[in-house]
Amino acid sequence: MSKKIFITGSTGFIGQKLSHTLANQGHEVTALVRSSAKAKELNHHNIKTVEGDLFSIEALEKGMEGCDEVYHLAAFASVWAKDDTFRRVNIDGTLNIINTAKKQGVKKTLVTSTAGVIGPAIDGPVNEETPRKVDFFTEYESTKHESEEQIRAFAAQGQHIVIVNPTRVYGPGPLNVSNSVTKLVKQYIEGKWKFMPGDGLSTGNYVYVDDVINGHILAMEKGRSGERYLLGGDDATYHELFDTIAELGGQKYKLYKMPLGAMLTFGKVQLFLAENFGRQPMITPGWVKKYLYKWSVSSDKARTELGYEITPLKTGIQQTIDWLRTEN
C-alpha cells in the first residue's frame, strides 16, 4: 500500500538511495533539499522536493503534511566545526523534526544515528545495550548520543520514534564524506592509497549500503518505539580489509605503516591550524584515538527483531569495485 513519506538528508549517500528505493516501491516521497541544484539526483516521478533546512519550520510543516512516515537522516558529520554546528544540527535540528512530526500527526518517525555512540568493543562486540566505557572521541558522537537521549524521552511520552545505528557504510553512491570507505577502496585499486593506519590491527565493522537501506525500511516497519538497532556488517582489521580489496581488485600494493604517535601529532597540528586559522582539518586527535580501539559490532537484535540481513564483506567489496570500474 502506497504511503506518503518525508525524508531529510535525501541528497546524502544513504538518503539518496533510500529515497529512490521507497519511490520505486510506489510510495510518495517528499525530500527536504537545501537548494534545487542539490535535487538533481532525486529525479523520479514519485519524488517531489521542498526547499529548506532543519530550521525552516514552514518547509518542514509543508513537507510533512499528510505524511505517514518521516525518515530523518540529515546530520552534521564533519571532522571539525568552528562553532556550535554539531549541536545545532544534530540536536536542535532533530528536535525540530520530532516536534513537527508530532504536530503534523505523523504515525512513525525514524532517526539515523551512528554506531559510534555506543563506543568501542572493550569486552567483545558491542550491542545496543553495551554501556559506554570511554569518553566520546568526537563532537559528532557526543551530540548524536545527546540526540538519542532526547528521542527516547519523546518516545516515552507516546510518540513512535525508532533509532538506527549504522556502522562504517560503503558501496555504490556519491563519493562524499559519508562514503569514505568507498573512496579508500577507489584510491587503493588505483594505487593511490599508501598508508596502513597504526599497526593495521584496529577492527572496524563494515556494512554494505544496500543492507543499511533495507535496515532503515525494516526498522520503520517493525522497530519498537524508543529502541535502537545496530545496522552492521562484517568485522575486519585494516589488514583484512586491504587484503580483501587487493584480492578482489587484482593488485596488491605496498602500504606504509603510519604510527599512531605520528598520526596524533599530525592531528594536533591540524586542529591548531583549524582553531587559529579556520582551515578545515583532515583529521583531529579525537579521530586518531579511535584507532587505538576495536570497533566490533553485533547486529543480532536487528536480525532477530527486524529480519535484517548482512551482505558478506567480500561480496560487498566486489560489487563496489565492479561499480567503481564501470561508473568512475
DRENZA-930676 format. One line per 10 residues: number of its first residue (from 1); their letters; for each residue x negated, y, z of N, C-alpha, C. Coordinates in pm, whole numbers, plus 50000, padded with zeros to 5 digits. Example, Ala and Ser with C-alpha at 12.3 -4.5 7.8 and 13.67 -1.06 7.14 Angstrom:
<sites>
1) as) 48681:49431:50780:48770:49550:50780:48680:49670:50780  48715:49775:50708:48633:49894:50714:48710:50003:50787
</sites>
This chain:
<sites>
1) mskkifitgs) 49917:49882:50000:50000:50000:50000:49912:50126:50000  49944:50220:49913:49863:50340:49898:49874:50429:50022  49758:50483:50066:49755:50573:50181:49696:50707:50139  49727:50810:50217:49664:50941:50198:49549:50951:50298  49429:50978:50246:49308:50972:50328:49227:51099:50310  49178:51153:50422:49091:51271:50421:48951:51228:50462  48849:51279:50388:48711:51239:50415:48621:51361:50424  48538:51366:50529:48430:51466:50536:48299:51395:50503  48199:51473:50461:48072:51411:50423:48084:51333:50294  48180:51372:50211:48215:51293:50092:48110:51301:49981
11) tgfigqklsh) 48019:51398:49988:47917:51407:49884:47785:51343:49928  47783:51287:50050:47662:51222:50101:47645:51081:50048  47539:51016:50090:47505:50881:50043:47619:50782:50069  47665:50774:50193:47772:50680:50227:47908:50736:50185  47929:50865:50211:48059:50926:50184:48101:50921:50039  48006:50940:49950:48036:50938:49807:48088:50801:49764  48018:50698:49810:48055:50561:49774:48187:50520:49840  48207:50563:49964:48331:50533:50035:48450:50600:49965  48432:50725:49924:48539:50797:49855:48582:50724:49728  48484:50681:49649:48515:50610:49523:48577:50474:49550
21) tlanqghevt) 48529:50404:49653:48584:50272:49685:48731:50283:49723  48764:50379:49809:48903:50398:49852:48990:50444:49735  48935:50531:49651:49010:50578:49534:49036:50463:49437  48936:50377:49418:48953:50261:49329:49055:50162:49384  49075:50163:49517:49177:50076:49578:49317:50134:49564  49325:50254:49505:49456:50314:49480:49502:50415:49582  49415:50449:49678:49452:50547:49780:49434:50689:49727  49511:50782:49784:49497:50924:49750:49393:50984:49845  49279:51021:49793:49169:51071:49874:49155:51223:49858  49149:51292:49972:49118:51435:49972:48981:51450:50036
31) alvrssakak) 48888:51507:49962:48750:51518:50009:48716:51663:50043  48660:51683:50162:48614:51815:50202:48477:51839:50138  48464:51948:50062:48336:51981:49997:48301:52126:50028  48171:52151:50038:48129:52289:50069:48140:52381:49948  48130:52323:49829:48145:52403:49707:48190:52312:49593  48251:52370:49492:48298:52291:49378:48182:52227:49304  48065:52293:49309:47946:52237:49243:47907:52103:49305  47929:52088:49436:47893:51964:49506:47993:51852:49478  48106:51886:49416:48214:51788:49398:48203:51713:49266  48102:51743:49186:48093:51682:49052:48085:51530:49057
41) elnhhniktv) 48018:51477:49161:48002:51332:49172:48130:51262:49219  48232:51340:49253:48357:51282:49304:48467:51279:49199  48427:51286:49075:48524:51290:48966:48601:51157:48956  48727:51160:48996:48811:51040:48995:48957:51085:49001  49043:51016:48929:49183:51060:48923:49255:51050:49058  49200:50970:49151:49263:50959:49284:49194:51044:49390  49096:51126:49348:49025:51211:49443:49051:51358:49410  49099:51431:49511:49106:51576:49497:49019:51637:49607  48978:51761:49587:48887:51823:49683:48950:51947:49746  48905:51975:49868:48939:52101:49934:48807:52164:49977
51) egdlfsieal) 48791:52293:49946:48664:52359:49972:48658:52415:50113  48548:52389:50181:48531:52438:50318:48427:52356:50391  48414:52382:50522:48324:52301:50605:48396:52264:50734  48322:52210:50830:48384:52161:50953:48440:52273:51041  48412:52397:51002:48460:52511:51080:48567:52591:51004  48605:52540:50886:48711:52603:50808:48844:52538:50847  48901:52584:50957:49019:52518:51015:49136:52514:50915  49153:52622:50841:49260:52625:50741:49242:52516:50636  49118:52498:50590:49088:52394:50491:49109:52255:50550  49070:52237:50676:49089:52108:50743:49238:52075:50754
61) ekgmegcdev) 49316:52174:50795:49461:52152:50810:49526:52120:50675  49483:52192:50572:49536:52167:50438:49497:52027:50390  49370:51990:50412:49320:51861:50366:49385:51743:50436  49420:51761:50565:49478:51651:50643:49630:51648:50639  49691:51743:50573:49838:51750:50569:49897:51622:50509  49979:51554:50587:50044:51432:50539:49954:51310:50530  49832:51321:50587:49736:51211:50577:49763:51102:50680  49735:50978:50640:49747:50864:50731:49617:50842:50808  49504:50866:50739:49373:50834:50797:49272:50944:50768  49176:50958:50861:49065:51051:50842:48934:50977:50866
71) yhlaafasvw) 48842:50986:50770:48706:50935:50787:48614:51057:50803  48550:51067:50919:48460:51181:50945:48315:51134:50937  48251:51160:50823:48113:51119:50802:48015:51235:50807  48063:51358:50792:47973:51473:50787:47895:51487:50918  47766:51513:50906:47680:51531:51023:47555:51606:50982  47483:51657:51079:47353:51719:51054:47248:51620:51100  47172:51566:51005:47080:51457:51037:46936:51489:50998  46903:51616:50997:46768:51657:50957:46666:51623:51066  46540:51642:51035:46432:51617:51131:46429:51725:51239  46466:51849:51201:46450:51963:51292:46542:52076:51249
81) akddtfrrvn) 46582:52158:51343:46657:52280:51313:46609:52391:51405  46605:52513:51354:46551:52624:51432:46653:52681:51531  46778:52643:51517:46880:52697:51605:46965:52583:51663  47092:52610:51692:47176:52508:51755:47259:52430:51652  47204:52414:51531:47280:52348:51423:47322:52206:51460  47234:52130:51525:47269:51992:51563:47395:51991:51650  47394:52076:51751:47508:52081:51844:47635:52130:51774  47622:52235:51696:47738:52293:51628:47804:52191:51535  47725:52127:51452:47781:52036:51352:47825:51904:51415  47734:51841:51491:47760:51705:51539:47858:51697:51656
91) idgtlniint) 47867:51806:51733:47961:51806:51847:48081:51895:51818  48056:52025:51798:48167:52118:51775:48245:52084:51648  48171:52050:51541:48237:52016:51415:48324:51892:51428  48275:51794:51502:48352:51671:51523:48479:51699:51604  48467:51786:51704:48585:51823:51783:48690:51893:51696  48644:51974:51600:48739:52038:51509:48816:51935:51428  48746:51830:51383:48811:51723:51306:48914:51651:51392  48874:51615:51513:48963:51539:51602:49087:51621:51640  49064:51747:51675:49177:51833:51713:49273:51856:51596  49217:51876:51477:49303:51897:51360:49380:51771:51325
101) akkqgvkktl) 49313:51655:51336:49380:51528:51308:49497:51508:51403  49477:51543:51529:49585:51531:51627:49700:51625:51593  49666:51748:51558:49768:51849:51525:49849:51807:51403  49781:51745:51305:49846:51708:51179:49913:51571:51186  49907:51506:51301:49975:51378:51317:49910:51262:51244  49777:51270:51223:49705:51161:51157:49708:51036:51245  49739:50922:51185:49755:50798:51263:49621:50746:51315  49518:50745:51229:49390:50686:51267:49274:50774:51219  49176:50789:51306:49054:50863:51271:48934:50773:51296  48838:50775:51204:48713:50701:51221:48597:50799:51212
111) vtstagvigp) 48504:50789:51308:48388:50878:51311:48261:50795:51292  48176:50840:51200:48048:50773:51176:47942:50831:51267  47885:50746:51352:47776:50786:51440:47648:50720:51389  47560:50679:51477:47435:50614:51439:47396:50511:51544  47331:50404:51500:47283:50303:51595:47177:50361:51688  47116:50473:51646:47012:50536:51727:47058:50582:51864  47189:50603:51882:47238:50649:52013:47219:50541:52120  47219:50416:52078:47211:50306:52175:47068:50288:52226  46972:50321:52141:46833:50315:52185:46762:50190:52135  46632:50181:52164:46551:50069:52115:46579:49939:52189
121) aidgpvneet) 46531:49830:52128:46553:49696:52183:46443:49665:52285  46472:49691:52411:46374:49665:52517:46378:49519:52559  46499:49464:52572:46516:49325:52618:46590:49242:52512  46543:49246:52390:46611:49174:52282:46704:49267:52207  46768:49218:52100:46854:49302:52016:46961:49375:52097  46983:49503:52064:47086:49580:52133:47223:49547:52076  47326:49567:52159:47463:49562:52111:47536:49687:52160  47665:49692:52137:47743:49812:52170:47742:49846:52319  47719:49746:52404:47725:49768:52549:47587:49784:52612  47481:49775:52534:47345:49785:52590:47321:49924:52648
131) prkvdfftey) 47286:49933:52778:47258:50065:52836:47126:50120:52782  47125:50249:52754:47003:50311:52703:46901:50323:52816  46776:50281:52789:46675:50275:52895:46564:50377:52878  46565:50451:52768:46465:50557:52746:46538:50683:52702  46470:50797:52720:46531:50924:52678:46554:50926:52528  46640:51017:52485:46663:51033:52341:46537:51090:52277  46507:51041:52157:46387:51084:52088:46409:51211:52006  46533:51232:51961:46563:51344:51873:46693:51413:51913  46707:51535:51867:46830:51609:51894:46947:51546:51817  46918:51483:51706:47023:51413:51631:47085:51304:51717
141) estkheseeq) 47000:51222:51780:47050:51115:51867:47130:51170:51984  47075:51270:52051:47139:51320:52173:47274:51385:52144  47284:51459:52033:47412:51523:52000:47514:51421:51952  47469:51318:51883:47560:51212:51841:47613:51135:51964  47526:51115:52064:47568:51050:52188:47675:51133:52259  47649:51263:52270:47745:51351:52338:47878:51354:52262  47868:51353:52130:47989:51349:52047:48070:51223:52075  48002:51109:52087:48072:50983:52117:48142:50989:52252  48078:51050:52352:48139:51063:52484:48271:51140:52475  48271:51246:52396:48391:51328:52381:48499:51254:52303
151) irafaaqgqh) 48456:51176:52203:48552:51097:52124:48624:50998:52214  48549:50930:52302:48610:50832:52391:48711:50896:52486  48684:51021:52524:48778:51093:52611:48910:51118:52539  48903:51154:52411:49025:51175:52332:49100:51043:52314  49024:50936:52289:49087:50805:52271:49158:50760:52398  49097:50792:52512:49157:50755:52641:49290:50827:52663  49309:50939:52595:49434:51015:52607:49539:50971:52504  49504:50867:52426:49604:50811:52337:49583:50833:52188  49485:50914:52150:49459:50935:52007:49378:50817:51954  49416:50765:51835:49347:50648:51781:49220:50693:51707
161) ivivnptrvy) 49105:50667:51771:48976:50703:51711:48879:50586:51729  48813:50548:51622:48715:50440:51623:48579:50496:51580  48472:50443:51636:48336:50487:51602:48262:50372:51534  48186:50403:51428:48096:50303:51369:47953:50356:51376  47858:50264:51396:47717:50299:51417:47628:50223:51318  47609:50276:51198:47519:50210:51103:47374:50216:51148  47295:50120:51101:47151:50120:51128:47082:50192:51011  46970:50140:50961:46897:50207:50851:46959:50162:50719  47033:50252:50658:47110:50219:50538:47023:50236:50413  47037:50143:50319:46963:50153:50193:47051:50100:50080
171) gpgplnvsns) 47010:50129:49957:47084:50078:49841:47111:50186:49739  47176:50151:49628:47205:50247:49522:47283:50368:49573  47241:50485:49530:47308:50608:49572:47213:50725:49566  47261:50844:49599:47175:50963:49595:47049:50944:49678  46934:50982:49622:46808:50965:49693:46783:51087:49782  46865:51098:49887:46857:51213:49978:46803:51169:50114  46808:51259:50212:46751:51231:50345:46818:51111:50412  46946:51086:50380:47018:50973:50440:46982:50841:50374  46916:50849:50259:46880:50727:50185:46728:50713:50178  46663:50742:50290:46516:50744:50292:46454:50607:50268
181) vtklvkqyie) 46522:50500:50308:46467:50365:50286:46458:50335:50137  46560:50374:50061:46558:50352:49917:46450:50437:49850  46430:50558:49902:46322:50643:49850:46187:50575:49873  46172:50510:49990:46050:50439:50022:46030:50320:49926  46139:50247:49898:46133:50134:49803:46088:50186:49667  46145:50295:49623:46111:50354:49493:45964:50392:49486  45916:50461:49592:45776:50503:49593:45682:50383:49594  45720:50277:49667:45633:50159:49675:45623:50090:49538  45734:50064:49473:45729:49990:49346:45662:50074:49235  45656:50206:49257:45587:50294:49161:45439:50312:49198
191) gkwkfmpgdg) 45396:50246:49310:45258:50255:49353:45222:50387:49420  45323:50460:49466:45300:50593:49524:45303:50594:49677  45346:50483:49738:45351:50477:49885:45222:50411:49935  45151:50478:50025:45016:50434:50062:45000:50395:50209  45101:50419:50294:45079:50407:50438:45167:50302:50505  45109:50237:50605:45181:50146:50693:45195:50216:50828  45319:50246:50871:45336:50316:50999:45282:50233:51115  45193:50292:51194:45137:50224:51311:45070:50093:51273  45098:49987:51350:45039:49856:51322:45129:49771:51232  45240:49828:51188:45331:49756:51098:45422:49658:51168
201) lstgnyvyvd) 45415:49652:51303:45493:49553:51378:45622:49610:51438  45644:49740:51420:45768:49801:51468:45886:49746:51388  45986:49693:51459:46101:49630:51394:46212:49731:51370  46269:49727:51252:46387:49808:51221:46498:49716:51175  46620:49769:51169:46734:49692:51118:46783:49761:50992  46789:49687:50883:46817:49744:50751:46949:49689:50697  47039:49781:50663:47173:49741:50621:47202:49794:50481  47254:49705:50396:47286:49740:50257:47410:49828:50254  47407:49930:50169:47511:50033:50169:47651:49976:50148  47666:49874:50065:47800:49816:50041:47858:49756:50169
211) dvinghilam) 47770:49699:50253:47816:49644:50381:47868:49755:50471  47800:49869:50469:47842:49983:50552:47978:50036:50505  47997:50042:50374:48126:50087:50319:48237:49992:50365  48214:49862:50347:48313:49762:50390:48336:49770:50540  48229:49794:50616:48240:49806:50762:48328:49924:50803  48314:50034:50732:48399:50151:50759:48547:50117:50738  48575:50055:50626:48715:50024:50591:48773:49921:50687  48693:49821:50724:48738:49720:50820:48762:49780:50957  48672:49872:50999:48687:49935:51131:48811:50023:51135  48841:50089:51023:48963:50170:51017:49086:50080:51028
221) ekgrsgeryl) 49080:49965:50963:49195:49873:50958:49212:49797:51090  49100:49746:51145:49110:49652:51257:49046:49700:51388  48971:49809:51383:48897:49854:51500:48987:49898:51614  48942:49871:51736:49018:49912:51855:48983:50056:51891  49083:50134:51923:49061:50275:51956:48968:50290:52076  48875:50385:52064:48780:50411:52172:48658:50321:52169  48658:50223:52079:48545:50129:52069:48447:50175:51961  48322:50127:51974:48225:50149:51867:48178:50016:51812  48140:50017:51686:48100:49895:51617:47968:49919:51543  47867:49840:51580:47738:49847:51512:47749:49782:51374
231) lggddatyhe) 47714:49859:51271:47714:49807:51134:47568:49790:51092  47515:49671:51119:47374:49644:51092:47356:49542:50982  47228:49513:50956:47191:49412:50857:47089:49319:50917  46977:49300:50847:46869:49212:50894:46760:49293:50964  46704:49234:51070:46586:49292:51135:46462:49259:51051  46368:49353:51047:46241:49328:50977:46135:49422:51030  46011:49371:51046:45899:49459:51077:45861:49532:50949  45777:49635:50962:45731:49705:50841:45652:49610:50751  45573:49520:50812:45501:49420:50731:45600:49337:50649  45705:49290:50714:45805:49207:50646:45879:49286:50538
241) lfdtiaelgg) 45910:49411:50568:45981:49495:50471:45896:49516:50346  45771:49557:50365:45685:49583:50248:45652:49455:50173  45635:49344:50244:45612:49215:50176:45731:49177:50088  45853:49203:50138:45974:49173:50062:45981:49261:49937  45953:49391:49953:45956:49483:49839:45850:49442:49737  45731:49406:49785:45622:49366:49695:45658:49240:49617  45713:49141:49689:45750:49014:49624:45857:49035:49516  45960:49112:49550:46070:49130:49456:46037:49232:49347  45947:49326:49381:45907:49427:49282:45801:49376:49187  45737:49264:49224:45639:49203:49133:45499:49257:49144
251) qkyklykmpl) 45471:49343:49242:45337:49401:49256:45311:49435:49402  45198:49385:49456:45161:49415:49595:45054:49524:49595  45077:49630:49670:44983:49741:49678:44919:49744:49817  44794:49793:49820:44724:49806:49947:44784:49922:50026  44812:49898:50153:44864:50002:50240:44763:50032:50351  44746:50159:50382:44651:50202:50485:44727:50226:50616  44683:50158:50720:44750:50176:50850:44729:50318:50902  44839:50379:50943:44832:50513:50999:44850:50502:51150  44743:50516:51228:44754:50502:51375:44858:50598:51431  44932:50550:51530:45037:50634:51587:44981:50760:51652
261) gamltfgkvq) 44858:50753:51704:44794:50872:51761:44778:50981:51658  44734:50941:51538:44716:51038:51429:44852:51092:51384  44951:51004:51378:45085:51047:51338:45143:51144:51441  45117:51118:51569:45168:51204:51676:45103:51343:51667  44973:51347:51642:44903:51475:51625:44960:51551:51506  44980:51480:51397:45037:51541:51276:45177:51597:51307  45257:51519:51381:45392:51562:51418:45390:51688:51503  45292:51696:51596:45280:51814:51683:45245:51938:51602  45155:51922:51504:45118:52034:51417:45239:52079:51335  45312:51982:51281:45431:52012:51202:45535:52087:51285
271) lflaenfgrq) 45553:52043:51410:45651:52108:51497:45606:52251:51532  45477:52270:51555:45424:52403:51583:45451:52498:51466  45423:52451:51345:45446:52533:51226:45595:52564:51208  45679:52466:51242:45824:52485:51230:45872:52591:51329  45829:52577:51455:45879:52666:51560:45823:52808:51547  45705:52821:51491:45642:52953:51483:45653:53020:51347  45670:52940:51242:45674:52998:51107:45796:52955:51027  45884:52874:51090:46008:52835:51022:45991:52734:50910  45875:52669:50904:45852:52568:50798:45917:52435:50838  45999:52381:50749:46065:52255:50779:45961:52143:50794
281) pmitpgwvkk) 45955:52076:50909:45853:51971:50929:45886:51842:50855  45783:51768:50819:45802:51636:50759:45843:51536:50866  45787:51554:50986:45817:51466:51098:45786:51541:51227  45848:51500:51337:45822:51563:51467:45774:51455:51565  45715:51495:51678:45667:51396:51775:45776:51298:51819  45899:51346:51833:46009:51257:51874:46032:51145:51775  46030:51180:51647:46049:51077:51544:45933:50978:51543  45810:51029:51565:45693:50940:51567:45705:50839:51681  45752:50885:51797:45761:50798:51915:45856:50680:51893  45949:50694:51801:46040:50583:51770:45963:50460:51720
291) ylykwsvssd) 45846:50485:51656:45765:50374:51604:45703:50289:51714  45706:50338:51837:45650:50261:51948:45741:50147:51992  45862:50145:51939:45964:50051:51987:46017:49962:51875  46079:49854:51917:46153:49767:51825:46298:49815:51822  46360:49806:51706:46498:49852:51689:46585:49739:51636  46578:49623:51704:46658:49506:51665:46803:49529:51708  46895:49485:51623:47036:49513:51646:47121:49389:51621  47222:49369:51705:47321:49263:51683:47451:49325:51632  47503:49271:51523:47632:49315:51468:47742:49215:51497  47722:49133:51601:47818:49026:51631:47958:49078:51659
301) kartelgyei) 47968:49192:51727:48101:49246:51760:48178:49281:51632  48111:49346:51537:48177:49380:51411:48213:49255:51332  48126:49155:51338:48154:49029:51267:48277:48960:51327  48281:48954:51459:48388:48882:51528:48521:48955:51519  48520:49085:51550:48646:49160:51557:48694:49212:51422  48601:49243:51333:48640:49307:51206:48629:49217:51085  48552:49108:51096:48526:49026:50978:48414:49084:50893  48328:49162:50957:48215:49227:50889:48115:49122:50840  48060:49143:50720:47962:49050:50663:47834:49124:50626  47721:49052:50634:47590:49111:50610:47527:49056:50483
311) tplktgiqqt) 47478:49146:50398:47401:49107:50280:47257:49081:50324  47200:48964:50296:47061:48938:50336:46966:49044:50280  46860:49075:50355:46766:49179:50314:46710:49155:50174  46672:49031:50146:46615:49001:50014:46713:49033:49901  46838:48995:49922:46941:49021:49821:46961:49171:49801  46971:49244:49912:46992:49388:49905:46876:49462:49842  46753:49423:49879:46635:49489:49821:46627:49459:49671  46657:49335:49631:46656:49301:49488:46755:49387:49410  46877:49401:49463:46978:49482:49396:46936:49628:49390  46869:49674:49495:46821:49813:49499:46711:49836:49395
321) idwlrten) 46617:49742:49385:46511:49753:49285:46568:49749:49144  46662:49657:49121:46725:49648:48987:46791:49781:48951  46860:49841:49048:46928:49968:49025:46827:50081:48998  46720:50086:49078:46618:50189:49060:46556:50182:48921  46533:50060:48873:46469:50043:48741:46565:50072:48626  46694:50060:48653:46794:50086:48549:46834:50233:48545  46848:50292:48664:46907:50427:48674:46805:50540:48686  46683:50509:48730:46590:50619:48760:46464:50612:48674
</sites>
